[in-house]
Amino acid sequence: MSLTIEDIVRVFEAKGHEQYDGEPVTQLGHALQSAHLAEEAGAGSALITAALLHDLGHLLHDFGKTPTQHGLDDLHQYRCLPFLRPLFGPETLEPIRLHVDAKRYLCAREPGYLETLSPDSRRSLVLQGGVFDEAQGMAFGALPFAEDAVRVRRWDDAAKSADAVVPGLSHFVRHMKISAAVRSAQPAV
């Protein structure tokens, strides 16, 4: 089943108030902060949409609160893709799919990055396969959209403030519409 933009808004309205696992912000607050940071960085609509929706997979399952505390990787970076694929192109979907691996990559490549991760993010890192080795890091870095995934990851890391003031969801709907319009204009593959 694919989601429409209206469906995505309804998911955020219904479940966005839930606490972002292990962080001092709600799921919707985290999504809005991520998208706002992308917008402030001058990203295009496809990447702003990726920043907004990168954790949508957390809202599309019922694994309970903080699955990492129960040793569960919820694979959220993949869960949302079947729902979003008919709506958005790879410019949006690939950074979403790769944002977890971007964390693993940054831990391997950037001294001190691992220490900046929140406790829940460190716990999930282990469940997600741990820090990349040299070969994994090289392979990731060579992927199309790896750089965009790293950007989404950095916005993800910075989007956990309990008192951030950012535009509401309706502000970012236009970016989803632009991204969807670009996707619908592309030839079917």
WODASUL-V516849 format. One record per helix or strand of 3 or more residues. SS is the DSSP state (~ for helix, > for strand). FROM is the first residue (numbers start at 1). TO is the last residue. If there is no record, write none. Layout:
ss: [SS,SS]
from: [FROM,FROM]
to: [TO,TO]
This chain:
ss: [~,~,~,~,~,~,~,~,~,~,~,~,~]
from: [5,27,45,56,67,76,81,90,113,119,134,146,169]
to: [15,40,53,59,70,79,84,109,116,127,141,158,185]
